[in-house]
Amino acid sequence: MRRLIASLPLALLLAACSPAPTPPAPGEAQTAPANPALGSPEWLAWVDQSLAISDKGHGPDPGSPEWNQAVQRVIVGGKTAKEAMQEAEKSFLSRQ
């Protein structure tokens, strides 16, 4: 229970420090395909297009470890999820 309570401020800190997503340009609504299965080719293509991972066919293959790392870097601002979590944890602990 203590860990849950202690991790709540960390989660809130990460959510508060996340940049606000920029809205798509008019006419370029990026809606997810209807009921895509997680990891399906349609889902991978939507994530790839939404986050601009590949550039017109150039870049890592969707679903590959390199592609997953690129997705993580885009989502957490140039860091892997593990690095972002460690940084947030250090920041949180230094304030106590």
N, C-alpha and C positions, 0 to 999 in steps of 0.2 A: 504494500500500500504506500509506503514511504517513497519507493522508487517511482510509482505512478505520479504521486504528488510532486516529486522533485523533477520529473521529466516534463510535466505540464508547462512550466515557464520556458523550458528549452524549446518545446514545440511552438509555443506562442511567439517566442523570439524569432524563430526561423520563419514563421508565417508573416510576421510584421516586417522582417527585413527583406522579404522577397520583392523584387520589382513588380510593378503592376504590368500585366500583359498589355501590349499595344493592340488596339482594336484593328480588325482587318479593314482594308480600304473598301470603300463602297463598291458593291458588286463582286467582292472577293470573299464572301462569307465562307469560313472554313468549318463546315459542319461535318461531324463524323458520319461515316456511312451507316445506313440503317442496320442496327443489330450486328455489328461486326464481331466475329469471334476474336478474342484476345490472341494475338500472334498470327492471325490469318494474313494472307497477302494484302487484303483490302485494308486491314488495320495498320499493317506496317507501312503501306503506301501513304495512308492518311497522316500517321505520325511523322513520316519522313517529309511530307509536303508541309505540314503544319509548322514543324520546327526548322525547316530549310536545312536538313542534314546533307542531302545529296544536291549537287548542282548539275541539273540536266543530265543525269545518268553517271556523273562522276562522283566518286566518293565510295565509302564502304558499302558493302552489300547489306540491304535491310535484314535485320535479325542477327547479323554477325556480331562477335564480341567487340569489334572496332566500332560498329554502328551503335551498339548499346552504350559504349563509352562516350561517343559523340552526343547521344541523346542526353546522357547524364550531365555532360559538361554544359549543354545548352540550358537545361532545366535549373541547375544550381550555379550558374554563372561562372563557368570556366574551371570548376572543381569537380572532382568525383563526389558522389554522394557521401562516401566515407570521409573524405577530406572536409567537406562542408559540415558534417555532423561533429567531427573532432574539433573544428574551429569554434563552432557554436558552443560546444561543451566547455572548452577552455575559457571562452568569454564568460559564460555563465558562472563557472567556478571561481573566476577571478573577482567577481562582484560580491562574493559571499564573504 
